[in-house]
């Protein structure tokens, strides 16, 4: 029942904008294929993501639809307040039992505290949506992503190895969780 309530809330909040001192975040829309191409074509940013860089506008349109608009509960672009015409990254929460938080920034904006700033505001937004918890995972080689998870109050719950497709290699992941309610157990769905 709770899950349906969250989905209903998502539909009612599709126009919600999230702001911080330096950033504006707004939901993905059907018209955002050019943004998908500009952000998800960057090979550096995509190094630790579970897909290959987007190459064409047609691929971007398909990728926008699924997973971002059809499968995620929330998908937001991250913009600098000074320039809301070009996103510098994204943040989102996947549908499904894991409530998996995902994010990425274009390399020009790394190491400036922007992802932590965006994630703190996004998590505050999610806390108000009535979820019990969220999870997030990172490749052990992507230390910066783990630092973001720690800065927003997530705690390391486990590590596991997964053969990552479609990239076809083994990855050691660290899984973090942030509980919004007392007594929530660690989500064990990643441990197969």
URTA-V602460 format. One line per field, one symbol per residue. ss: DSSP state (H for helix, E for strand, C for the rest). phi: phi as a letter, one per 30 degrees, with the letter a starting at -180 (. if undefined). Layout:
# URTA-V602460
ss = ???
phi = ???
This chain:
# URTA-V602460
ss = CHHHHHHHHHHHCCCCEEECCCEEEEECCCCCHHHHHHHHCCCCHHHHCCCCCCCCHHHHHHHHHHHHHCCEEEEEEEEECCECCCCCEEEEEECCCCCEEEEEECHHHCCCCHHHHHHHHHHHHHHCCCCCEEEEEEECCCHHHHHHHHHCCCEEEEEEEEEECCCCEEEEEEEEEEECCCCCCCCCCCCC
phi = .eeddddddeddcdcdccbbdcbbbbddbddceddeddddcdddddeccdadedcbdddddddddbcdcccddbbbdcbdedbccbdclbaabddjddhddbaabdedcdibidddddddddddddeddjddabbabbdedcddddddeddcjdcdcabacbddcddiadbcccccbbccbdiddddcdddc
